[in-house]
Amino acid sequence: MSSYLYTNRLYSLKLLYYMIYFLTMKHIISAKYRRFVLYVEFFVAFVLLIIFYNFISPNHDTKTLYISSSNIDKVVYTLKENGYSVTWLDKFMLGLIHTPEKGWYNLKPNKYGRLLFFQYLHNKKAETMDIVIYAGETSKELIKRLAKDMKLDEEKLHTHYDSLAQFREANIFAQRYSIARKADENHTISYLFNVSNKLLEDFEQEYLGGKTDVYTLEILLTIASIIQKESNSVVEMPYISSVIYNRLDKGMKLQMDSTLNYGKYSHTIVTSERIKSDTSPYNTYKHKGLPPYPLSSVTIDALKASISPKNSEYLFFMLNKSGEHNFSANYKDHLKNIKAFKVYRKRKRLKIK
């Protein structure tokens, strides 16, 4: 037991003793002070109630959790969701000095009395670390890396991920996240979904006019995942998006290598043999339309490009020597771009040798 808690309880016991002593001596007070005695009794009873209440722990466990909003009702909801008992008096104490801000907290409910715990909750910020979710990662890849980097149980991460996932892939956006070092598997995954879902809600509001159906979002995320696999350039993304839409509108097969980078093939080089042998619906050289599901994690920029393609007549794009893409509206120009890149690759190999 900490010295602070010991001293706090010692003073409380002394105060309790004096109050009991005072109550036993009340019969010697003159009857003309009866109303005064009644007031004192009410006051003593109230103070005793506060003392008793202060020693009722809101929770017996130390927890690291994420509060997603500084709204007092949201804070109370989060605490209750994590097993803390919160009354109107606790809510009053929460807002008395400073309402906890959005962020990670490491709570130790038994370290202080109940009232001080709620009054100074905003001071219990947890130490955090940066975690990056990379564009193009599958859920299995990012969970495996999270388990390693944060020393968490991979199976528990998978279980909680599956319980929250709306889509087969692309549930968590690719970006940098700040996570408490002591966060457990559930809180880690819940936080990643919480932030990603908020980004998705903002996207729906801005581009779709509000909440939309899961099927529409899955199509947009599928297109975004193709764009993401083809290029990380924010400038090129709307052009690649236009190629996808233009080919779909004309009833053409997408014929994009990126769609074959699914599941265990996520980072596998697509060869001509693979194109011939892969019979899955992800093979857009053989099947018209989009792949059945998103391929992997995407950035919010790729998702925006999926619904805002550049106005163009482009049907083809080819990598060039600068690492960017040349876009073309007809196959003849596309063949020229292919030839130019092959010449560049050949000269580069000869130079290396």
KEKOL-936221 format. One line per field, with one value per residue (C-alpha): x, y, z; residue number from 1. Coordinates in steps of 0.2 Angstrom, whole numbers, plus 5000, padded with zeros to 4 digits. Last residue first. Layout:
BEGIN
c1	X ...
c2	Y ...
c3	Z ...
pos	NUM ...
This chain:
BEGIN
c1	5136 5126 5126 5120 5105 5101 5101 5089 5077 5077 5073 5059 5052 5052 5044 5030 5027 5026 5014 5003 5003 4996 4984 4974 4970 4987 4995 5014 5017 5030 5047 5057 5061 5043 5029 5014 4996 4981 4963 4964 4950 4951 4941 4952 4943 4935 4927 4942 4953 4946 4949 4967 4970 4963 4977 4973 4975 4974 4966 4948 4935 4927 4940 4932 4924 4928 4938 4953 4966 4957 4963 4955 4941 4953 4959 4978 4988 4989 4993 5005 5015 5015 5023 5016 5029 5023 5019 5001 5002 4997 4980 4979 4992 4983 4973 4989 4994 4980 4970 4955 4944 4935 4916 4918 4912 4924 4939 4935 4932 4948 4958 4950 4956 4974 4972 4965 4980 4994 4995 4994 5008 5008 5005 4998 4994 4986 4975 4969 4966 4956 4945 4941 4938 4925 4917 4917 4909 4895 4891 4892 4878 4880 4880 4881 4882 4893 4909 4910 4899 4905 4923 4921 4913 4927 4940 4930 4929 4948 4951 4939 4946 4964 4958 4948 4963 4974 4961 4957 4976 4981 4988 5004 5014 4999 4996 5000 4995 5003 4994 4986 4968 4961 4946 4955 4952 4938 4926 4916 4929 4925 4924 4938 4950 4946 4950 4966 4973 4970 4979 4994 4997 5005 5023 5020 5032 5029 5011 5008 5019 5008 4992 4998 5003 4987 4976 4985 4997 4996 4998 5008 5000 5013 5014 5020 5023 5013 5015 4999 4990 4984 4982 4964 4958 4962 4944 4939 4953 4952 4934 4937 4952 4969 4980 4966 4959 4975 4971 4984 4976 4977 4970 4955 4955 4949 4937 4946 4942 4925 4921 4926 4920 4903 4903 4909 4894 4882 4889 4902 4906 4921 4921 4929 4912 4908 4924 4920 4902 4908 4921 4908 4896 4909 4914 4933 4932 4940 4946 4958 4962 4976 4969 4973 4960 4949 4936 4927 4934 4922 4933 4927 4909 4912 4920 4906 4893 4901 4902 4883 4879 4889 4880 4863 4868 4874 4858 4848 4859 4855 4837 4839 4849 4834 4835 4851 4866 4870 4861 4873 4888 4887 4886 4902 4911 4905 4911 4928 4931 4926 4938 4952 4948 4948 4965 4972 4964 4973 4989 4989 4984 4999 5011 5007 5000
c2	4971 4985 4996 4981 4978 4997 4997 4982 4990 5006 4997 4987 5004 5012 4996 4996 5015 5012 4997 5009 5022 5009 5002 5018 5031 5031 5034 5034 5029 5034 5026 5038 5025 5022 5011 5008 5014 5009 5014 5033 5043 5056 5064 5060 5047 5054 5039 5027 5042 5046 5028 5029 5045 5037 5024 5006 4989 4974 4966 4972 4958 4949 4956 4969 4966 4954 4938 4930 4944 4951 4936 4939 4927 4913 4902 4907 4896 4908 4924 4914 4908 4926 4931 4942 4945 4940 4953 4949 4931 4924 4934 4944 4951 4945 4961 4971 4963 4972 4965 4976 4966 4977 4980 4998 5006 4994 4999 5018 5015 5006 5019 5033 5026 5025 5044 5048 5038 5046 5062 5053 5042 5025 5016 5000 4991 5007 5009 4990 4993 5008 4999 4986 4999 5007 4991 4987 5004 5001 4984 4990 5003 5022 5034 5052 5063 5051 5060 5071 5062 5045 5050 5057 5040 5031 5041 5038 5019 5019 5028 5016 5001 5004 5008 4992 4982 4989 4988 4970 4964 4973 4991 4993 5003 5014 5016 5031 5027 5030 5027 5013 5012 4997 4987 4985 4966 4953 4967 4973 4967 4969 4951 4946 4958 4952 4934 4939 4949 4935 4923 4935 4937 4953 4959 4976 4974 4956 4955 4970 4963 4947 4957 4968 4953 4943 4958 4960 4974 4985 5002 5000 5001 5011 5010 5024 5021 5028 5031 5032 5048 5047 5066 5067 5055 5068 5070 5052 5044 5057 5053 5034 5035 5033 5019 5007 5013 5012 5019 5020 5032 5033 5048 5061 5073 5069 5083 5095 5102 5097 5087 5070 5074 5077 5061 5052 5059 5054 5036 5027 5008 5004 4988 4994 4998 5008 5019 5021 5027 5039 5047 5048 5056 5069 5073 5072 5059 5043 5037 5023 5010 5004 4995 4992 4981 4982 4994 5009 5005 5009 5018 5035 5030 5026 5043 5052 5043 5047 5065 5065 5056 5069 5084 5076 5074 5092 5098 5088 5094 5112 5108 5101 5115 5121 5103 5106 5095 5081 5068 5072 5064 5048 5057 5067 5051 5043 5059 5059 5041 5043 5058 5047 5033 5046 5053 5035 5031 5046 5042 5024 5029 5042 5030 5017 5000
c3	4667 4676 4660 4650 4662 4661 4643 4642 4655 4645 4629 4638 4644 4627 4619 4632 4629 4611 4613 4623 4610 4598 4611 4612 4626 4634 4651 4655 4673 4685 4690 4680 4667 4663 4669 4658 4657 4647 4644 4645 4639 4653 4667 4682 4694 4710 4718 4718 4720 4737 4742 4736 4746 4762 4761 4757 4766 4755 4740 4742 4737 4722 4709 4697 4681 4667 4670 4662 4662 4678 4688 4705 4700 4703 4688 4690 4678 4663 4673 4684 4669 4662 4678 4693 4706 4723 4736 4740 4733 4750 4749 4733 4721 4706 4705 4704 4687 4678 4664 4667 4655 4643 4645 4638 4655 4665 4654 4657 4676 4678 4667 4676 4693 4686 4682 4699 4708 4698 4708 4725 4719 4728 4712 4705 4721 4728 4713 4714 4733 4729 4717 4730 4743 4731 4728 4747 4751 4739 4746 4764 4761 4763 4778 4772 4757 4747 4745 4760 4773 4767 4768 4786 4790 4783 4793 4809 4805 4803 4820 4829 4819 4824 4842 4843 4837 4851 4864 4861 4860 4876 4876 4887 4874 4871 4852 4840 4822 4806 4790 4779 4783 4793 4786 4769 4768 4770 4774 4789 4802 4820 4826 4814 4821 4839 4834 4824 4838 4850 4839 4837 4856 4859 4860 4852 4837 4835 4837 4827 4813 4812 4813 4798 4787 4791 4787 4770 4768 4752 4760 4777 4794 4804 4823 4834 4853 4867 4886 4895 4901 4919 4922 4915 4928 4942 4948 4944 4954 4968 4971 4972 4984 4976 4970 4968 4952 4942 4925 4910 4898 4879 4870 4868 4882 4900 4907 4918 4935 4940 4924 4930 4948 4942 4932 4948 4957 4944 4945 4935 4938 4928 4917 4901 4893 4908 4906 4887 4891 4904 4892 4878 4890 4895 4877 4877 4863 4858 4876 4873 4887 4898 4913 4931 4938 4954 4946 4953 4971 4985 4997 4993 4995 5014 5016 5007 5017 5033 5027 5023 5040 5049 5040 5044 5062 5063 5056 5069 5083 5078 5078 5096 5102 5114 5121 5129 5124 5135 5125 5110 5118 5109 5092 5095 5099 5083 5073 5082 5077 5059 5058 5065 5052 5038 5043 5043 5026 5018 5027 5020 5003 5002 5009 4995 5000
pos	353 352 351 350 349 348 347 346 345 344 343 342 341 340 339 338 337 336 335 334 333 332 331 330 329 328 327 326 325 324 323 322 321 320 319 318 317 316 315 314 313 312 311 310 309 308 307 306 305 304 303 302 301 300 299 298 297 296 295 294 293 292 291 290 289 288 287 286 285 284 283 282 281 280 279 278 277 276 275 274 273 272 271 270 269 268 267 266 265 264 263 262 261 260 259 258 257 256 255 254 253 252 251 250 249 248 247 246 245 244 243 242 241 240 239 238 237 236 235 234 233 232 231 230 229 228 227 226 225 224 223 222 221 220 219 218 217 216 215 214 213 212 211 210 209 208 207 206 205 204 203 202 201 200 199 198 197 196 195 194 193 192 191 190 189 188 187 186 185 184 183 182 181 180 179 178 177 176 175 174 173 172 171 170 169 168 167 166 165 164 163 162 161 160 159 158 157 156 155 154 153 152 151 150 149 148 147 146 145 144 143 142 141 140 139 138 137 136 135 134 133 132 131 130 129 128 127 126 125 124 123 122 121 120 119 118 117 116 115 114 113 112 111 110 109 108 107 106 105 104 103 102 101 100 99 98 97 96 95 94 93 92 91 90 89 88 87 86 85 84 83 82 81 80 79 78 77 76 75 74 73 72 71 70 69 68 67 66 65 64 63 62 61 60 59 58 57 56 55 54 53 52 51 50 49 48 47 46 45 44 43 42 41 40 39 38 37 36 35 34 33 32 31 30 29 28 27 26 25 24 23 22 21 20 19 18 17 16 15 14 13 12 11 10 9 8 7 6 5 4 3 2 1
